[in-house]
Amino acid sequence: MEFSQFVQNLLNGLAIGSVYAIFALGYTLVFSILGIINFAHGAVFTLGAYFTYTLVVGEFSNNGLLKGVALFPDGSPLSGNPLTFALATLLGAAGAGLIAVLIERLAFRPMRSRGADPLLALVSSLGVALVIVNLIQLLVGAEIYNFPSDAYGETPPALSFTLGGKIVIIRTVQVIIFAVSLVMLAVLGYVIGRTKIGKALRAVAENPTTASLLGISVDRFIVITFFLSGFVGGLAGTLVGTAFGVAGPYFGVTYGLKGLAVIVLGGLGSIPGAVLGGLVIGLAEAFVPAEYSAYKDAVAFALLFVILLVRPQGLLGRAAIQKV
């Protein structure tokens, strides 16, 4: 492989890996608190993209009950320049966060209050996910919706530079995705590691009973956790949507499977592990030769299998301590 091609693959892998990382953070946040995988996270990811598309475009023209309904008769006030698109993205992510809070109220809290087996809450979240994706399909259809080409303003569609006599090209949207992902990871890391809210969340994750005895409202911080999880999931959905289009109600399913692979690879409940796992899987996919691109998912999961044979707890996970 030529060095220029190596750099090209490296940049592509970092861009998609950063999306996997912030998507997997949503899984990790909930798992670290409740010890349960939220299977509705993929649906929240999808909703984030649709919410932002609604705010920017304001109309679904292909299919569904909302076909041809102009949500903004005079045109969306959040389209036309990068600043308003950024605002729409944040509002879409916030909407996804609120949906995640609603999912916690409907699918998780009733099970938790009754002391039900965690497996039942997992199945309940899967049921909520199916309801959400089918509702999306009913309202807007299963067709692909693309964001406007000027969503990021007058930026060129691609950037290029010469390396070793070869031209390396990277899509501008990939650079934006990587930059936004880094900022989001840094902000979330600061919130979790440096703020009072983050310290309370870590206390609840460590021992909910002790945290409650110390005056921490466990239910309140579980709600905050779900909002943060939904926010980062919705943000990831919009980032992917701008790069590849909003590919139907089920387009979050693929990323949901990748997210599960990421958190297992990085270590269940480990935020740094989710970041590292996302980047590793993204890079592994990027370096699959073009003629075998149809098998890149298999390569990522094969890598997961090999690593878990060596480190069952994941790259940065902690081995379970058994008391005897």
C-alpha positions in Angstrom: 0.0 0.0 0.0 1.3 3.4 -1.0 1.8 5.9 1.8 -0.8 8.3 0.3 -3.4 5.6 0.3 -2.5 4.7 3.9 -3.1 8.4 4.9 -6.4 8.4 2.9 -7.6 5.3 4.7 -6.4 6.6 8.1 -8.5 9.8 7.6 -11.6 7.9 6.5 -11.2 5.5 9.5 -10.9 8.4 12.0 -14.0 10.1 10.6 -16.3 7.1 10.8 -14.6 5.8 14.0 -15.4 9.0 15.8 -19.1 8.6 14.9 -19.0 5.1 16.2 -17.4 6.4 19.4 -20.0 9.0 20.2 -22.8 6.6 19.3 -21.4 4.0 21.6 -21.1 6.6 24.4 -24.9 6.5 24.6 -24.8 2.8 25.3 -22.0 3.2 27.7 -23.6 5.9 29.8 -26.8 3.9 30.4 -24.9 0.6 31.0 -22.6 2.2 33.5 -25.6 3.3 35.6 -28.1 0.5 35.1 -26.0 -2.4 33.9 -28.4 -2.7 31.0 -28.1 -2.3 27.2 -30.6 0.2 25.9 -31.7 -1.4 22.6 -33.8 1.7 21.8 -30.6 3.8 21.4 -30.5 3.0 17.6 -34.0 4.3 17.2 -33.0 7.5 19.1 -30.1 7.9 16.8 -32.5 7.7 13.8 -34.9 10.2 15.4 -32.0 12.7 15.9 -31.4 12.7 12.1 -35.1 13.1 11.3 -35.6 15.9 13.8 -32.8 17.9 12.3 -34.0 17.2 8.8 -37.4 18.4 9.8 -36.1 21.7 11.2 -33.8 22.3 8.2 -36.1 21.2 5.3 -39.5 21.3 6.8 -41.2 18.8 4.4 -41.2 15.1 3.6 -41.9 14.7 -0.1 -41.6 11.0 -0.7 -44.1 9.0 1.3 -46.0 8.6 4.6 -48.8 10.4 6.3 -46.7 13.6 6.3 -46.1 13.5 2.6 -46.3 17.0 1.1 -47.2 18.6 4.5 -45.3 21.9 4.7 -44.3 22.3 8.3 -42.9 25.8 7.5 -45.1 27.3 4.8 -42.6 30.3 4.3 -39.5 28.1 4.4 -37.6 26.8 7.4 -35.9 29.6 9.4 -33.1 27.2 10.3 -31.8 26.6 6.7 -29.5 28.5 4.5 -26.3 29.0 6.5 -24.0 26.9 8.8 -25.0 28.8 12.0 -28.7 28.0 11.7 -27.8 24.4 10.6 -25.7 24.0 13.8 -28.7 25.3 15.8 -31.0 22.8 14.1 -28.5 20.0 14.8 -28.4 20.9 18.5 -32.2 21.2 18.7 -32.5 17.8 16.9 -30.1 16.2 19.4 -32.0 17.8 22.3 -35.2 16.4 20.9 -33.6 12.9 20.7 -32.5 13.4 24.4 -36.1 14.1 25.4 -37.3 11.0 23.6 -34.6 9.0 25.5 -35.9 10.4 28.8 -39.5 9.3 27.7 -38.1 5.8 27.0 -36.6 5.7 30.5 -40.0 6.6 32.0 -41.9 4.0 29.9 -39.5 1.1 29.5 -37.0 1.2 32.3 -38.4 2.9 35.4 -41.5 0.7 35.8 -39.3 -2.4 35.6 -36.8 -0.9 38.0 -39.4 0.1 40.6 -40.8 -3.4 40.6 -37.4 -5.0 41.0 -37.8 -6.9 37.7 -35.1 -8.9 36.1 -32.8 -6.6 34.0 -33.4 -8.9 31.0 -37.1 -7.7 31.0 -36.0 -4.1 30.8 -33.8 -5.0 27.8 -36.7 -6.7 26.0 -38.9 -3.7 26.9 -36.4 -1.3 25.3 -36.3 -3.5 22.2 -40.1 -3.2 22.0 -40.0 0.6 22.3 -37.4 0.7 19.5 -39.7 -1.3 17.1 -42.6 1.0 17.9 -40.5 4.1 17.1 -39.1 2.9 13.8 -42.5 1.7 12.6 -44.0 5.0 13.6 -41.3 6.8 11.6 -42.1 4.7 8.6 -45.8 5.4 9.0 -45.2 9.1 9.1 -42.5 9.7 6.5 -42.0 6.5 4.7 -38.9 4.3 4.2 -37.2 6.4 1.5 -33.8 8.1 1.8 -33.9 11.8 2.6 -30.8 13.9 1.9 -29.8 17.1 3.6 -29.4 20.2 1.4 -26.0 20.4 -0.2 -25.4 23.8 1.3 -26.1 22.6 4.9 -22.5 23.5 5.8 -22.5 26.7 3.9 -20.2 27.4 1.0 -17.6 25.0 2.0 -16.0 22.9 -0.9 -17.3 19.4 -1.2 -13.8 17.9 -0.7 -10.4 18.9 0.4 -7.2 17.7 -1.2 -3.5 17.8 -0.7 -0.5 16.2 -2.3 1.5 13.6 -0.4 4.4 11.7 -1.9 3.5 12.9 -5.4 -0.1 11.5 -4.9 -3.3 13.5 -4.3 -5.1 12.6 -1.1 -8.8 13.6 -1.1 -11.1 13.8 1.9 -14.7 14.9 1.9 -15.3 18.1 3.8 -18.2 16.5 5.7 -15.8 13.9 7.1 -13.5 16.6 8.4 -16.6 18.3 10.0 -17.8 15.0 11.5 -14.4 14.3 13.0 -14.0 17.9 14.4 -17.6 17.9 15.9 -17.0 14.4 17.4 -13.8 15.5 19.1 -15.5 18.5 20.6 -18.4 16.4 21.8 -16.1 13.8 23.3 -14.1 16.5 25.0 -17.2 18.2 26.4 -18.7 15.0 27.6 -15.4 14.0 29.2 -15.2 17.3 31.0 -18.8 16.9 32.3 -18.3 13.4 33.5 -14.9 14.0 35.0 -14.8 17.6 36.3 -18.4 18.7 37.2 -20.6 18.0 40.2 -23.1 16.4 37.9 -20.4 14.1 36.5 -19.2 13.2 40.0 -22.8 12.4 41.1 -23.3 10.2 38.0 -20.1 8.3 38.8 -21.3 7.8 42.3 -24.6 6.4 41.1 -22.8 4.1 38.7 -20.5 2.9 41.5 -23.2 2.2 44.1 -26.8 3.5 43.7 -27.7 2.6 47.3 -24.8 4.4 48.9 -25.3 7.4 46.5 -28.9 7.6 47.7 -27.9 7.5 51.4 -25.5 10.4 50.7 -28.4 12.5 49.4 -28.0 12.0 45.7 -31.4 11.6 43.8 -30.7 8.4 41.9 -33.8 8.7 39.7 -32.9 12.3 38.8 -29.4 11.4 37.7 -30.7 8.4 35.8 -32.9 10.8 33.8 -29.9 13.0 33.2 -27.9 10.0 32.0 -30.7 9.1 29.5 -30.8 12.6 28.2 -27.1 12.8 27.7 -27.2 9.4 26.0 -30.0 10.4 23.7 -28.3 13.8 22.9 -25.1 12.2 21.8 -27.0 9.5 19.9 -29.1 12.1 18.1 -26.1 14.2 17.3 -24.4 11.1 15.8 -27.5 10.5 13.7 -27.4 13.9 12.2 -23.7 13.7 11.4 -24.1 10.4 9.6 -27.2 11.8 7.9 -25.3 14.7 6.4 -22.6 12.4 5.1 -24.7 9.5 3.7 -28.3 10.6 3.9 -31.1 9.6 6.3 -31.4 6.1 5.0 -34.9 5.2 6.3 -36.3 4.4 9.7 -34.0 1.4 10.2 -30.7 3.0 9.4 -29.9 3.2 13.1 -30.0 -0.6 13.3 -26.6 -1.1 11.6 -25.0 1.5 13.8 -26.7 -0.1 16.8 -24.9 -3.3 16.1 -21.6 -1.5 15.6 -22.2 0.4 18.8 -22.6 -2.9 20.7 -19.4 -4.2 19.2 -17.6 -1.0 20.2 -18.6 -1.0 23.8 -17.8 -4.7 24.1 -14.4 -4.2 22.4 -13.6 -1.1 24.5 -14.9 -2.6 27.8 -18.4 -2.5 29.1 -19.1 0.7 31.0 -15.8 2.3 30.1 -16.1 5.8 28.5 -12.4 5.8 27.3 -13.0 2.3 26.1 -16.0 3.3 24.0 -13.8 6.0 22.3 -10.9 3.6 21.7 -13.2 0.8 20.5 -15.0 3.2 18.0 -11.7 4.4 16.5 -10.3 0.8 16.3 -13.4 -0.5 14.5 -13.6 2.6 12.2 -9.9 2.1 11.2 -10.4 -1.6 10.7 -13.2 -1.0 8.3 -11.3 1.8 6.4 -8.3 -0.5 5.7 -10.5 -3.2 4.1 -9.5 -3.3 0.4 -12.1 -1.8 -2.0 -12.7 -5.2 -3.7 -13.7 -6.6 -0.3 -15.7 -3.7 1.0 -18.8 -5.8 1.1 -17.2 -7.8 3.9 -16.0 -4.8 6.0 -18.6 -5.5 8.7 -17.3 -9.1 9.0 -13.7 -7.8 9.4 -14.8 -5.5 12.3 -16.5 -8.3 14.1 -13.7 -10.7 13.4 -11.3 -8.2 15.0 -13.7 -8.0 18.0 -13.7 -11.8 18.3 -9.9 -12.1 18.2 -9.3 -9.3 20.8 -11.9 -10.8 23.2 -10.1 -14.1 23.0 -7.1 -12.4 24.4 -8.8 -9.8 26.7 -12.4 -11.0 27.5 -13.0 -7.7 29.5 -12.2 -5.6 26.4 -9.4 -3.2 25.7 -9.9 -0.9 28.7 -12.4 -2.9 30.7 -11.8 -4.2 34.2 -11.9 -7.9 34.9 -14.7 -9.0 37.1 -13.6 -9.8 40.7 -15.2 -12.9 42.1 -15.5 -13.1 45.9 -15.0 -16.5 47.4 
